[in-house]
Amino acid sequence: MIEVYKAKGELEAQVIKGMLASYGIPCLFQSHAASSVHTFAIDGMGEVRILVSEDKADEAKRLIRVDDDV
């Protein structure tokens, strides 16, 4: 699995996950803190890393970048 994006929190990560899923790209989340404890990011504490399989990484990054530009 490869990191394609660092979301600032669980809500943003869920939006990205939904967008990727709509294109058939499953993802996993990785975080160092429970979302119920850190609902927002301070110095990266609430960050959620979004991981996808290596073969889907380029497509996922492209989709996220396009979505981010809108």
Secondary structure as the mmCIF struct_conf table of DSSP 4:
data_model
#
loop_
_struct_conf.conf_type_id
_struct_conf.id
_struct_conf.beg_label_comp_id
_struct_conf.beg_label_asym_id
_struct_conf.beg_label_seq_id
_struct_conf.end_label_comp_id
_struct_conf.end_label_asym_id
_struct_conf.end_label_seq_id
STRN STRN1 ILE A 2 ALA A 7
BEND BEND1 LYS A 8 GLY A 9
HELX_RH_AL_P HELX_RH_AL_P1 GLU A 10 SER A 22
TURN_TY1_P TURN_TY1_P1 TYR A 23 GLY A 24
STRN STRN2 LEU A 28 GLN A 30
BEND BEND2 HIS A 32 ALA A 33
TURN_TY1_P TURN_TY1_P2 SER A 35 VAL A 37
BEND BEND3 THR A 39 PHE A 40
BEND BEND4 ILE A 42 ILE A 42
TURN_TY1_P TURN_TY1_P3 ASP A 43 GLY A 46
STRN STRN3 VAL A 48 VAL A 52
HELX_RH_3T_P HELX_RH_3T_P1 GLU A 54 LYS A 56
HELX_RH_AL_P HELX_RH_AL_P2 ALA A 57 ASP A 69
#
